[in-house]
C-alpha cells in the first residue's frame, strides 16, 4: 500500500463564513439593502462551491465561488410584503455546508436616502442635490471613507452639535459622541472605539468615518458600483 500525503493534493478545504445570522433593520418596500459576508477557506487546498437562497426577496452575488470571496447579500423590498420576514442562505462547498438565517423587517414608510461618490461634491440627499465640501474621500492612513461631519447627520434627520472638541449626534433616541483626533467614542451611552478618528481636514473642516457614524445611528450603508448609498431607518 502506498500512502500519499493529503498535502500532495492541495490539502483539505474547510469552509468558514464570517456570519452565523444576518439581521437587517427596517427595509423600505420601495428599495433594497445589502450586507457583505466573507466566505473563506479555513484549512488547506482550494475551496469552491455555490450559494443558494430560499426566498425571492433575498438575493446574493456571486452565487458561485472558486476561492475566498466577499459575497453581497441583498434584501429586496419590492419582492416582499410589509412585516417581519425570515429566510436562509445555504453555502455548499467542497469543504462543507453552511447555513445562515436572515431576518428583515419591511415597511411602507418614508426613508432617508443619501447617494455619494468619491471626489464628488454634489450629492443626492433625500431627492435633492446638495453641495458638500470636502467631498467623500478615502483616508489612506486608515483605509476608511470620510465625510463632512454635519451633513451626514442632518440629512439622516439627526441633531448635530460641535464645540471645537466634541461632535454629538442625536437621532430618535440614539446618541453618538466623537472626540476630534481620537478613536474614542460613546454610542448610546456606552464607551467604544472606532477604527479611525474624527479629525480636521486641512486643519479646518471636521470630518468623520462614514461607516462608523452611519451604523452607530442605526442607518445602513451600501456600495453599488461606484456609488455609496446611506439609508435610514
Beta strands, then each sheet from edge to edge (+ up, - down):
strand 1: 15-17
strand 2: 21-28
strand 3: 32-41
strand 4: 48-53
strand 5: 58-61
strand 6: 64-66
strand 7: 69-76
strand 8: 83-93
strand 9: 96-107
strand 10: 112-116
strand 11: 122-125
strand 12: 128-131
strand 13: 137-139
strand 14: 144-148
strand 15: 159-162
strand 16: 166-171
strand 17: 174-179
strand 18: 182-187
strand 19: 190-201
strand 20: 205-209
strand 21: 220-224
strand 22: 227-232
sheet 1: 1+ 3- 7+ 5-
sheet 2: 2+ 9+ 8- 4+ 6-
sheet 3: 12+ 11- 10+ 22- 21+
sheet 4: 13+ 14- 20+ 19- 18+ 17- 16+ 15-
end
